[in-house]
Amino acid sequence: MTPAASPIESRLLVVADLQRLGPVVADCFAPQRIDGVHSYLEAVAEIPRSPTRAVLVGHDPACRKLEAALAAMKSVAGEIPVVFCCEPAYEQVGRRLLGHGADDYIIFPPDSVDLERSLRIPSRRTQRRWTDAPVVAPVPSVEEIARLADVLPMLAEGSPAVLDAMASLICTALNAESATVALSGRTGHAAITPNDAGTFDGILVEPIVLGDERIGQIRVGPRRSGGYSHEDTAKLRHYAVLFARMHDAGRRSETWRRLSNTDDLTGLPNRRQLLDFLNRSLADARDSRSTVTALVFDIDDFKRYNDTYGHDAGDEILRDVGQLFVNCCRKGDMVARYGGDEFVVVFWSPEGPRVAGSQHPEGIVTVLQRFREALRKHAFPRLGPEAVGHLTISGGLAHFPWQAQSTEQLIEAADAALLSAKQAGKNRFWVVGSGSV
């Protein structure tokens, strides 16, 4: 006599609508074995092939003989619950099928209470009441610890591959063929072996929760050998908690890093970020034989605006002028607040590799003309009679490699050109070696 299959070995069979029902039942019942078939006809043949605990039937509106299909499934299922699931608009169909083989019907999307009651299978919520206290996740292996060590710096750096690394860690920890980690709108994947036979995205599903907010999910494919145990699900829960805390720490670190590199008033890069950007830009320019130009500019008579209209008006001027220049720049340029009413703009040359005797990039002059026109038309409401057309700036430009060989030299040269612009009467840009533009 063949021994009866245990509840965990007996499967839940999902029929039709697999893309939507599969993740829902996996989230509710894992590690319960879950299989699926795409059509009602396949279900009739599949139910007797393996010990089956319950059958969940999705609605296929294209089926013209739904009552006959449900009756055929129930005829081979016998005492096994056959439950129909449909959208609210088709509830009358569910009610009708109660007389044609369906033991019950539920509305999509079903919650764990509906599924547990109708299918007569304990949900994960019920199972956890049995297993949370006594189950202790196994100690991480050396390989797990090594992979976790790889993940941490990637998280700190904001690497886009960090979720793939997390998914790979899950594969190692659970001996899984594949895993997916979705976190804050991004998704990472890992696969030990090709997994094109699975019906669902995951056999084990674990939410990633931070506080009261569900921020992601881990989905685990089939185990490479055997089935998953309660110890495996406990380990998966531990990793979900760990990933949530790692994500939170990374997010806080990124916030502090951004704040440390951002000017509080204007939201532009501050001096620290500017100098780092310039150092990297000059290093790249040396390798690629390209040009980097720096513009240092300030607002003409800024102190008078502050004294006449107040510091709130001065703050508004700084914010608006900085944003106007950002709007007029090209991709790859940087506008930074250097201090007080002084700004620095770093331009990448649009002309490609430099050649001996080449002149100041014409594209930058176009940007300056565009900005000057935008500034002339811009309204500064706090400036009263001087709200439109009165505020001007002066600036000085220098470019690498002709006027400077380092970040400090480049800014000093541009600052000297700014002084020349002021001495020439303000409201102008002065290029080192070329005069006013």
C-alpha positions as CSV (number, residue, x, y, z in Angstrom):
1,M,0.0,0.0,0.0
2,T,1.4,3.4,-1.1
3,P,1.7,5.8,1.9
4,A,-0.3,8.9,1.7
5,A,1.6,12.1,0.7
6,S,2.2,14.6,3.5
7,P,0.4,18.0,3.3
8,I,3.6,19.8,2.2
9,E,4.2,17.1,-0.5
10,S,0.6,17.4,-1.8
11,R,0.4,20.3,-4.1
12,L,-1.9,23.2,-4.8
13,L,-2.8,23.2,-8.5
14,V,-3.5,26.6,-10.1
15,V,-5.4,26.5,-13.3
16,A,-5.4,29.4,-15.9
17,D,-4.7,33.1,-15.1
18,L,-1.3,32.0,-13.9
19,Q,0.5,35.3,-14.2
20,R,-1.8,36.9,-11.7
21,L,-2.8,34.0,-9.4
22,G,0.7,32.4,-9.2
23,P,2.4,35.2,-7.3
24,V,-0.6,35.6,-5.0
25,V,-0.8,31.9,-3.9
26,A,3.0,31.7,-3.6
27,D,3.0,34.7,-1.3
28,C,0.2,33.2,0.8
29,F,1.2,29.5,0.9
30,A,4.9,29.0,0.3
31,P,6.7,26.6,1.0
32,Q,3.6,24.6,0.1
33,R,4.3,23.0,-3.3
34,I,2.4,24.9,-6.1
35,D,2.0,23.7,-9.7
36,G,0.1,25.3,-12.5
37,V,-1.4,24.6,-15.9
38,H,-2.6,27.0,-18.5
39,S,-5.9,25.5,-19.6
40,Y,-9.0,23.8,-18.2
41,L,-8.4,20.8,-20.4
42,E,-4.8,20.4,-19.1
43,A,-6.2,20.6,-15.6
44,V,-8.5,17.6,-16.1
45,A,-5.5,15.5,-17.2
46,E,-3.2,16.9,-14.5
47,I,-5.2,16.6,-11.3
48,P,-4.9,12.8,-11.0
49,R,-1.2,12.7,-11.9
50,S,0.1,13.8,-8.5
51,P,-1.2,14.1,-5.0
52,T,-3.3,17.3,-5.0
53,R,-4.5,19.2,-2.0
54,A,-6.7,21.8,-3.7
55,V,-7.4,23.3,-7.1
56,L,-7.7,27.0,-7.7
57,V,-9.3,27.8,-11.0
58,G,-8.8,31.3,-12.6
59,H,-11.4,32.7,-14.9
60,D,-10.8,32.3,-18.7
61,P,-13.5,34.5,-20.4
62,A,-12.7,32.9,-23.7
63,C,-14.0,29.5,-22.5
64,R,-17.5,29.0,-23.9
65,K,-18.3,25.8,-21.9
66,L,-17.2,26.9,-18.4
67,E,-19.8,24.8,-16.6
68,A,-18.7,21.7,-18.4
69,A,-15.0,22.4,-17.7
70,L,-15.6,22.9,-14.0
71,A,-17.7,19.8,-13.8
72,A,-15.0,17.7,-15.5
73,M,-12.4,19.0,-13.1
74,K,-14.5,18.2,-10.1
75,S,-15.2,14.7,-11.4
76,V,-11.5,13.8,-11.3
77,A,-10.8,15.9,-8.1
78,G,-13.4,14.1,-6.0
79,E,-13.2,15.4,-2.4
80,I,-10.4,17.8,-3.3
81,P,-11.7,21.4,-3.1
82,V,-12.1,23.1,-6.5
83,V,-12.4,26.9,-6.0
84,F,-13.1,29.4,-8.8
85,C,-11.5,32.9,-8.8
86,C,-12.8,35.8,-10.8
87,E,-13.0,39.6,-11.1
88,P,-15.9,41.3,-9.2
89,A,-17.6,41.9,-12.6
90,Y,-17.9,38.2,-13.1
91,E,-19.3,37.3,-9.6
92,Q,-22.5,36.0,-11.1
93,V,-20.4,33.5,-13.1
94,G,-18.9,32.3,-9.8
95,R,-22.2,31.9,-8.2
96,R,-23.5,29.9,-11.2
97,L,-20.5,27.5,-11.1
98,L,-21.4,26.5,-7.5
99,G,-23.9,24.2,-9.1
100,H,-21.5,22.9,-11.7
101,G,-18.6,21.5,-9.7
102,A,-17.1,24.5,-7.9
103,D,-16.9,24.1,-4.1
104,D,-16.6,27.8,-3.6
105,Y,-15.7,31.0,-5.5
106,I,-13.6,34.0,-4.4
107,I,-13.1,37.5,-5.8
108,F,-9.7,38.6,-7.3
109,P,-7.4,39.7,-5.8
110,P,-8.1,37.2,-2.9
111,D,-6.6,37.8,0.5
112,S,-5.0,35.1,2.7
113,V,-8.2,34.6,4.7
114,D,-10.3,33.9,1.6
115,L,-7.7,31.5,0.2
116,E,-7.2,29.6,3.5
117,R,-10.9,29.2,4.1
118,S,-11.8,28.1,0.5
119,L,-8.8,25.9,-0.3
120,R,-8.5,24.5,3.3
121,I,-4.8,25.0,3.3
122,P,-3.1,26.9,6.2
123,S,-1.6,30.2,4.9
124,R,1.9,31.4,5.8
125,R,0.4,33.6,8.4
126,T,-1.1,30.5,10.2
127,Q,2.1,28.5,9.6
128,R,4.2,31.2,11.2
129,R,2.2,30.9,14.4
130,W,3.4,27.3,14.5
131,T,7.0,27.8,13.4
132,D,8.3,31.3,14.4
133,A,9.2,30.4,17.9
134,P,11.0,27.1,17.6
135,V,12.6,27.6,14.2
136,V,16.1,29.0,14.1
137,A,17.7,29.8,10.8
138,P,20.9,27.9,10.1
139,V,24.2,29.7,10.6
140,P,25.4,31.4,7.4
141,S,28.0,29.5,5.4
142,V,31.4,31.0,4.6
143,E,30.3,31.6,1.0
144,E,27.2,33.5,2.2
145,I,29.3,35.7,4.4
146,A,31.7,36.3,1.5
147,R,28.9,37.3,-0.8
148,L,27.4,39.5,1.9
149,A,30.8,41.2,2.2
150,D,30.6,41.9,-1.5
151,V,27.1,43.4,-1.3
152,L,27.9,46.0,1.5
153,P,30.4,48.2,-0.5
154,M,28.1,48.0,-3.6
155,L,25.3,49.3,-1.4
156,A,27.4,52.1,0.0
157,E,28.5,53.1,-3.6
158,G,24.9,53.0,-4.9
159,S,25.9,50.4,-7.5
160,P,23.1,49.5,-9.9
161,A,24.2,45.8,-9.6
162,V,23.6,45.6,-5.9
163,L,20.2,43.9,-6.3
164,D,21.7,41.3,-8.6
165,A,24.3,40.6,-5.9
166,M,21.5,40.3,-3.3
167,A,19.7,37.8,-5.5
168,S,22.9,35.8,-6.0
169,L,23.3,35.8,-2.2
170,I,19.8,34.3,-1.8
171,C,20.6,31.6,-4.4
172,T,23.7,30.7,-2.3
173,A,21.9,30.8,1.0
174,L,18.9,28.6,0.0
175,N,20.6,26.5,-2.7
176,A,18.1,27.9,-5.2
177,E,18.1,27.8,-8.9
178,S,17.1,31.4,-9.2
179,A,16.0,34.4,-7.2
180,T,14.6,37.9,-7.7
181,V,15.0,40.8,-5.3
182,A,12.7,43.8,-5.9
183,L,13.4,46.9,-3.8
184,S,12.1,50.4,-4.1
185,G,11.1,50.1,-7.7
186,R,14.2,48.3,-8.9
187,T,14.7,44.6,-9.6
188,G,17.7,42.3,-9.5
189,H,18.0,38.7,-10.7
190,A,20.3,35.8,-10.3
191,A,20.1,32.2,-11.7
192,I,22.4,29.3,-11.0
193,T,20.9,27.2,-13.8
194,P,18.5,28.2,-16.5
195,N,15.0,28.2,-15.0
196,D,12.5,28.2,-17.9
197,A,10.4,25.4,-16.6
198,G,8.9,27.2,-13.6
199,T,5.3,28.5,-13.9
200,F,5.7,31.3,-11.4
201,D,8.2,34.0,-10.5
202,G,8.9,32.3,-7.2
203,I,8.2,29.2,-5.1
204,L,9.1,31.1,-1.9
205,V,8.0,34.7,-1.6
206,E,9.0,37.0,1.3
207,P,8.1,40.7,1.6
208,I,10.8,43.3,2.5
209,V,9.2,45.6,5.1
210,L,10.7,48.7,6.6
211,G,8.5,49.9,9.5
212,D,5.0,49.7,8.3
213,E,5.9,50.1,4.7
214,R,6.4,47.2,2.2
215,I,9.4,48.4,0.2
216,G,10.1,45.2,-1.8
217,Q,10.0,41.5,-2.1
218,I,12.2,38.4,-2.5
219,R,11.1,35.6,-4.8
220,V,13.0,32.3,-4.9
221,G,12.8,29.7,-7.6
222,P,13.0,25.9,-7.2
223,R,15.6,24.4,-4.9
224,R,18.4,22.7,-6.8
225,S,17.8,19.5,-4.9
226,G,14.9,18.5,-2.7
227,G,12.3,20.9,-1.3
228,Y,12.5,23.9,1.0
229,S,12.2,23.4,4.8
230,H,10.9,25.6,7.5
231,E,14.5,26.4,8.3
232,D,14.9,27.7,4.7
233,T,11.8,30.0,5.1
234,A,13.2,31.2,8.4
235,K,16.5,32.1,6.8
236,L,14.6,33.9,3.9
237,R,12.7,36.0,6.5
238,H,16.0,36.9,8.2
239,Y,17.5,38.0,4.9
240,A,14.4,40.1,4.1
241,V,14.9,41.9,7.5
242,L,18.6,42.3,6.8
243,F,18.0,43.7,3.3
244,A,15.4,46.2,4.6
245,R,17.9,47.4,7.2
246,M,20.8,47.5,4.7
247,H,18.6,49.5,2.3
248,D,17.6,51.9,5.0
249,A,21.3,52.4,6.0
250,G,22.3,52.9,2.4
251,R,19.5,55.4,1.8
252,R,20.5,57.4,4.9
253,S,24.1,57.3,3.8
254,E,23.2,58.6,0.4
255,T,21.1,61.4,1.9
256,W,24.0,62.5,4.1
257,R,26.4,62.2,1.2
258,R,24.1,64.3,-1.0
259,L,23.6,66.9,1.8
260,S,27.4,67.1,2.3
261,N,27.8,67.9,-1.4
262,T,24.9,70.3,-1.9
263,D,24.5,74.0,-1.1
264,D,21.6,74.4,1.4
265,L,20.2,77.6,-0.2
266,T,20.3,76.9,-3.9
267,G,20.3,73.1,-4.0
268,L,23.3,73.3,-6.4
269,P,26.6,71.4,-5.9
270,N,28.7,73.1,-3.2
271,R,32.4,73.9,-3.2
272,R,33.3,70.3,-2.1
273,Q,31.5,68.7,-5.0
274,L,32.7,71.2,-7.5
275,L,36.4,70.7,-6.6
276,D,36.0,66.9,-6.8
277,F,34.3,67.2,-10.2
278,L,37.0,69.5,-11.5
279,N,39.8,67.2,-10.3
280,R,38.2,64.3,-12.1
281,S,37.4,66.4,-15.2
282,L,40.9,67.6,-15.6
283,A,42.3,64.1,-15.2
284,D,40.0,62.8,-17.9
285,A,40.8,65.8,-20.1
286,R,44.5,65.0,-19.9
287,D,43.9,61.4,-21.0
288,S,41.5,62.4,-23.8
289,R,43.2,65.6,-24.9
290,S,40.0,67.5,-24.4
291,T,39.2,71.0,-23.1
292,V,37.7,72.0,-19.7
293,T,36.6,75.6,-19.2
294,A,35.7,77.2,-15.9
295,L,33.5,80.3,-15.5
296,V,33.6,82.2,-12.2
297,F,30.7,84.8,-12.0
298,D,29.0,86.9,-9.4
299,I,26.0,89.2,-9.2
300,D,26.8,92.9,-9.9
301,D,26.0,95.1,-6.8
302,F,24.6,92.2,-4.8
303,K,25.2,93.9,-1.5
304,R,23.0,96.8,-2.6
305,Y,20.1,94.4,-3.4
306,N,20.6,92.8,0.0
307,D,20.7,96.2,1.8
308,T,17.7,97.7,-0.1
309,Y,15.3,94.7,-0.4
310,G,16.4,92.5,2.5
311,H,18.2,89.1,2.8
312,D,15.1,87.2,1.6
313,A,15.3,89.0,-1.7
314,G,19.0,88.2,-1.8
315,D,18.3,84.6,-1.2
316,E,15.7,84.6,-4.0
317,I,18.3,86.2,-6.4
318,L,20.9,83.5,-5.6
319,R,18.4,80.6,-6.1
320,D,16.9,82.0,-9.3
321,V,20.2,83.0,-10.9
322,G,21.7,79.5,-10.2
323,Q,18.7,77.7,-11.6
324,L,18.6,80.0,-14.7
325,F,22.2,79.1,-15.5
326,V,21.4,75.4,-15.0
327,N,18.5,75.7,-17.5
328,C,20.8,77.3,-20.0
329,C,23.7,74.8,-19.8
330,R,24.4,71.7,-21.7
331,K,24.4,68.1,-20.5
332,G,27.7,67.4,-18.7
333,D,28.2,71.0,-17.5
334,M,28.1,71.7,-13.8
335,V,26.8,74.9,-12.1
336,A,28.0,75.2,-8.4
337,R,27.7,77.8,-5.7
338,Y,31.3,78.6,-4.7
339,G,30.4,81.0,-1.8
340,G,28.5,84.2,-1.1
341,D,27.1,85.4,-4.4
342,E,29.9,83.7,-6.4
343,F,29.2,80.7,-8.7
344,V,31.5,78.5,-10.7
345,V,30.4,76.8,-13.9
346,V,32.5,73.9,-15.4
347,F,32.0,73.4,-19.2
348,W,33.1,70.3,-21.1
349,S,34.2,71.3,-24.6
350,P,31.7,70.2,-27.3
351,E,34.5,70.3,-29.9
352,G,36.2,67.0,-29.0
353,P,40.0,66.6,-28.7
354,R,41.9,69.8,-28.6
355,V,44.4,70.9,-31.2
356,A,47.2,73.4,-31.0
357,G,46.0,76.9,-31.4
358,S,42.3,76.2,-31.0
359,Q,40.2,79.0,-29.6
360,H,37.7,79.3,-26.8
361,P,34.8,76.9,-27.5
362,E,32.0,78.7,-29.4
363,G,29.3,76.5,-27.8
364,I,30.1,78.1,-24.4
365,V,29.6,81.6,-25.8
366,T,26.2,80.4,-27.0
367,V,25.3,79.3,-23.5
368,L,26.4,82.7,-22.1
369,Q,24.3,84.6,-24.6
370,R,21.3,82.3,-23.8
371,F,21.8,82.9,-20.1
372,R,22.1,86.7,-20.5
373,E,18.8,86.8,-22.4
374,A,17.1,84.6,-19.8
375,L,18.3,86.9,-17.0
376,R,17.2,90.0,-18.8
377,K,13.6,88.6,-19.0
378,H,13.4,87.0,-15.6
379,A,11.2,88.6,-12.9
380,F,12.5,88.9,-9.4
381,P,9.2,89.8,-7.6
382,R,11.0,90.9,-4.4
383,L,13.0,93.6,-6.2
384,G,10.1,96.0,-6.7
385,P,10.9,98.5,-9.5
386,E,14.0,96.6,-10.3
387,A,12.2,93.3,-10.7
388,V,12.8,92.8,-14.5
389,G,15.8,93.7,-16.6
390,H,17.9,95.4,-14.0
391,L,20.0,92.6,-12.4
392,T,23.2,91.7,-14.2
393,I,26.2,89.5,-13.6
394,S,29.9,89.6,-14.5
395,G,32.1,86.6,-15.1
396,G,35.5,85.4,-16.1
397,L,36.5,82.4,-18.1
398,A,39.6,80.3,-18.3
399,H,40.3,77.0,-19.9
400,F,42.5,74.0,-19.5
401,P,45.2,73.4,-20.7
402,W,46.1,76.8,-21.9
403,Q,45.5,79.0,-18.9
404,A,45.9,76.4,-16.2
405,Q,47.3,72.9,-15.4
406,S,45.4,72.2,-12.2
407,T,42.0,72.8,-10.5
408,E,43.4,75.6,-8.3
409,Q,45.1,77.4,-11.2
410,L,42.0,77.1,-13.4
411,I,39.7,78.8,-10.7
412,E,42.4,81.4,-10.0
413,A,42.7,82.3,-13.7
414,A,38.9,82.5,-14.1
415,D,38.6,84.6,-10.9
416,A,41.3,87.0,-12.3
417,A,39.2,87.3,-15.5
418,L,36.2,88.1,-13.4
419,L,38.1,91.0,-11.8
420,S,38.9,92.3,-15.3
421,A,35.2,92.1,-16.2
422,K,34.4,94.2,-13.1
423,Q,37.1,96.8,-14.0
424,A,35.8,97.0,-17.5
425,G,32.4,98.1,-16.3
426,K,30.5,95.0,-15.1
427,N,27.7,93.2,-16.9
428,R,30.1,91.2,-19.2
429,F,32.0,88.0,-19.5
430,W,35.8,88.2,-19.8
431,V,37.9,85.4,-21.3
432,V,41.5,85.1,-20.3
433,G,43.6,86.2,-23.3
434,S,40.6,87.3,-25.4
435,G,38.8,90.1,-23.6
436,S,35.1,90.6,-23.3
437,V,32.5,88.4,-25.0
